[in-house]
Amino acid sequence: MLRIHFVDNRQSPVWLADERFTLGSDASNDLVLRDAGIAPFHAELRLDNRLYHLTDLGAPGGTFVNEEKIGERYQIRSGDRVRLGSLELEIVDPAKVGAKVAMAPRWLLQVIKGENQGHKYHITGSMTFGRSVKCELCFSDAELSRRHAEFYLKGDSLEVKDLASANGLLVNRTKVTTAVLQPGDQVQLCSTTLLVIGPKVHAPEPVEEDATVFMRATDLPATVTTKPARTRPAAPNPLHAAASAPAGAVAHSVASPKSRWRTGLFIGALLAAVAAGLVAQGYI
């Protein structure tokens, strides 16, 4: 089953669920479109042998498929672009292109001032803007450089870059050399002003988990140095000292019997010498 996508993402896709599907500005149509240049009963799609055919119903502005004007029973395939007045639609078969492709962001540039005013350009990949016939977006403004600027997709975002043009480019009235565009931005290139149409894209800033954080010395917390408390040495316990004394010291403190005998002889000899001296002097 095919779906109709709005290239400017104004509303959700519409499924082609019926064998006959009409498009126009009249309220009785299956898909009511109020854009400029769309007739009350502009075109219809019919399912025949599992194939859809698009027929122009005599609309004054005509019906276009891939920028080719069609008449009756033009076979529609997935990927075709249908233009009715200033509105551009895309036919999508989700079973073939996949959900990711079907829901991919769409970016357009609509001329709101200058040459080809009202026309919309679908941006695919990289497209150059200028006077050269080799540019994808070729305009005849004499003030434009041959290759004036480049519009290109980067991920889901649309960016613009000045290609060293003589008169430069402005985004929202500010002169720039490069810019990431958002829906609603206005890009001015000399006498031509383009309106950016597309999805709102948010680009999160990358965060490095292992990044080193540098701090100034003034940002560091003050270091407080605590002096250790001075303690009074404990008085030795005699009992503990005796218990912990070496065995050799204890052995030397106890006199042996032999040493006591020698000490007694020395004292006896000393007393005998003193007594002899007293006798000799007549004290005894």
C-alpha positions in Angstrom: 0.0 0.0 0.0 1.3 3.4 -1.0 1.4 6.6 1.2 1.4 10.3 0.2 4.0 12.3 2.1 4.1 16.1 2.3 7.5 17.2 1.3 7.4 20.2 3.6 6.3 17.9 6.5 3.2 20.1 7.2 1.2 17.0 8.3 1.3 13.3 8.7 1.4 11.0 5.6 -1.9 9.8 4.1 -2.5 6.2 3.1 -4.0 5.4 -0.3 -6.6 3.0 1.2 -9.4 3.4 -1.5 -9.5 2.3 -5.1 -10.3 5.9 -6.0 -8.6 8.8 -4.3 -9.3 12.5 -5.2 -7.2 15.6 -4.6 -8.3 19.2 -4.7 -9.4 22.3 -2.8 -13.1 21.3 -2.6 -14.1 19.9 0.8 -15.5 16.7 -0.8 -12.1 15.4 -1.9 -10.3 12.6 -0.1 -7.3 14.9 0.4 -8.3 18.6 0.7 -5.5 21.0 -0.4 -5.9 24.7 -0.1 -2.5 25.8 -1.6 -2.3 28.4 -4.4 -2.8 27.0 -7.9 -4.9 24.0 -6.8 -8.2 23.5 -8.5 -11.4 22.4 -6.7 -11.1 18.9 -8.3 -7.5 18.8 -9.4 -6.5 15.1 -9.8 -7.4 11.6 -8.9 -5.6 8.3 -8.2 -7.1 5.0 -9.2 -6.1 1.5 -8.2 -6.1 -1.0 -11.1 -4.6 -4.5 -11.0 -2.6 -3.5 -7.9 -1.1 -0.4 -9.7 -2.0 3.2 -9.0 -2.6 5.6 -11.9 -2.8 9.4 -11.6 -5.0 11.5 -13.8 -5.2 15.3 -14.2 -8.8 16.4 -14.0 -8.3 19.5 -16.2 -6.7 21.7 -13.6 -5.7 25.1 -15.1 -2.2 24.8 -13.6 -1.8 21.2 -14.6 -0.4 18.2 -12.7 3.3 17.3 -12.7 5.1 14.1 -11.8 8.9 14.5 -11.4 8.5 17.9 -13.1 6.8 16.4 -16.1 3.3 17.4 -17.0 0.9 14.5 -17.2 -2.5 13.8 -18.6 -4.5 10.6 -18.0 -3.6 7.4 -16.3 0.0 8.0 -15.5 1.4 5.1 -13.5 2.7 6.1 -10.1 5.6 4.4 -8.5 7.3 4.7 -5.1 9.6 7.7 -5.0 7.7 9.8 -7.6 7.1 13.5 -6.8 3.8 15.0 -7.6 3.3 18.7 -7.9 -0.1 20.4 -7.8 0.2 24.2 -7.9 2.8 25.2 -5.4 2.4 22.0 -3.3 4.8 19.1 -3.7 3.9 15.5 -2.6 6.0 12.3 -2.6 4.6 8.8 -3.2 6.2 6.3 -0.8 5.9 2.5 -0.5 7.1 1.7 3.1 7.5 -2.0 2.2 10.2 -1.2 -0.4 12.1 1.8 1.0 11.8 0.9 4.7 10.6 3.0 7.6 13.9 4.8 8.0 13.9 6.1 4.5 10.2 6.9 4.5 10.6 9.0 7.7 13.9 10.6 6.8 14.0 14.3 7.4 13.1 16.4 4.3 14.6 19.8 3.6 13.3 22.3 1.1 14.1 25.8 0.0 11.2 28.0 -1.1 11.8 31.2 -3.0 9.8 33.9 -1.2 11.4 36.8 -3.0 13.1 37.1 -6.4 13.2 34.8 -9.5 11.0 31.8 -9.5 9.1 33.1 -6.5 6.9 30.4 -4.8 8.9 27.5 -6.2 10.3 24.9 -3.8 13.5 23.0 -4.2 14.1 19.7 -2.5 17.7 19.4 -1.1 19.4 16.1 -1.7 23.0 15.7 -0.7 25.0 18.8 -1.8 23.5 21.4 -4.1 25.2 24.6 -5.4 23.5 27.9 -5.9 24.6 30.5 -8.5 24.5 31.8 -12.1 26.3 28.8 -13.7 24.2 26.4 -15.6 26.2 23.7 -13.8 24.7 24.7 -10.5 21.8 22.5 -9.3 20.0 25.8 -8.2 20.7 28.0 -11.2 19.4 31.7 -11.1 20.0 34.4 -13.6 20.5 37.3 -11.1 23.5 39.3 -12.4 24.7 40.1 -8.9 25.2 36.4 -8.1 28.6 34.7 -8.5 28.8 31.8 -10.9 29.1 29.5 -7.9 27.7 31.6 -5.1 26.9 29.2 -2.2 26.4 25.5 -1.4 23.6 23.9 0.5 24.4 20.5 1.9 23.1 17.8 4.3 25.2 16.9 7.3 23.5 14.1 9.1 20.0 15.2 9.7 20.9 18.9 9.5 21.0 21.4 6.6 24.0 23.7 6.3 24.9 26.5 3.9 28.4 27.7 3.0 29.5 30.8 1.1 31.8 29.8 -1.9 33.9 33.0 -1.7 31.2 34.9 -3.6 31.5 38.6 -4.4 28.4 39.7 -2.6 28.2 37.1 0.2 25.1 35.6 1.8 22.8 36.5 4.7 21.0 34.2 7.1 18.2 36.1 9.0 19.8 39.4 7.9 23.2 38.5 9.3 26.1 38.0 7.0 27.8 34.6 7.4 30.3 32.3 5.7 28.8 29.1 7.1 25.6 28.3 9.1 23.5 25.5 10.4 20.0 26.2 9.2 16.7 25.7 11.0 13.1 25.6 9.7 11.9 29.2 9.3 15.4 30.7 8.6 15.6 33.1 5.6 18.7 32.9 3.4 19.3 36.0 1.2 21.6 35.7 -1.8 21.6 39.1 -3.6 18.0 39.7 -4.8 16.8 36.2 -4.0 15.5 35.2 -0.6 14.9 31.5 0.3 12.8 30.2 3.1 14.1 27.0 4.9 11.5 24.3 5.3 12.2 21.1 7.2 12.2 19.2 10.5 13.4 20.7 13.8 16.7 19.1 14.5 18.5 19.2 17.8 22.2 18.4 17.8 23.3 17.3 21.3 26.8 18.4 22.3 29.2 15.5 22.6 30.3 14.7 26.1 33.7 13.1 26.7 33.4 10.8 29.7 37.1 10.5 30.3 38.0 14.1 29.8 40.5 15.6 32.2 39.1 18.5 34.2 41.6 21.3 34.9 41.1 23.6 37.9 42.7 26.8 39.0 44.6 26.8 42.3 42.1 29.3 43.6 39.3 26.8 43.0 40.9 24.0 45.0 39.7 23.6 48.6 42.2 24.8 51.3 44.3 22.2 52.8 44.3 22.2 56.7 47.4 20.8 58.3 46.7 19.3 61.7 49.7 19.0 64.1 49.8 15.7 66.0 49.0 16.0 69.8 52.1 15.8 72.0 51.8 13.1 74.5 53.7 12.7 77.9 55.7 9.5 78.1 54.3 7.1 80.6 56.3 6.4 83.8 57.9 2.9 83.7 56.2 0.3 85.8 58.9 -1.5 87.9 56.9 -4.7 87.8 56.6 -4.6 84.0 60.3 -3.6 83.7 61.4 -6.6 85.8 59.1 -8.9 83.9 60.5 -7.7 80.6 64.2 -7.7 81.7 66.5 -10.1 79.9 67.3 -13.4 81.6 71.1 -12.6 81.6 70.5 -9.4 83.7 68.6 -11.5 86.3 71.3 -14.1 86.5 74.0 -11.4 87.2 71.9 -9.8 90.0 71.9 -13.0 92.0 75.4 -13.8 93.6 76.7 -17.3 93.4 78.0 -19.2 96.6 81.6 -19.1 95.4 81.6 -15.4 95.0 80.2 -15.0 98.6 83.1 -17.1 100.0 85.8 -15.0 98.3 84.2 -11.8 99.7 84.2 -13.3 103.2 88.0 -14.1 103.0 88.7 -10.5 101.8 86.7 -9.0 104.7 88.4 -11.3 107.3 91.9 -10.4 106.0 91.1 -6.7 106.1 89.8 -6.9 109.7 93.0 -8.8 110.8 95.2 -6.1 109.3 93.3 -3.4 111.1 93.6 -5.3 114.4 97.4 -5.7 114.0 97.9 -2.0 113.4 96.0 -1.1 116.6 98.1 -3.5 118.7 101.3 -2.1 117.3 100.3 1.4 118.3 99.4 0.4 121.9 95.7 0.8 121.6 95.1 -2.7 122.4 
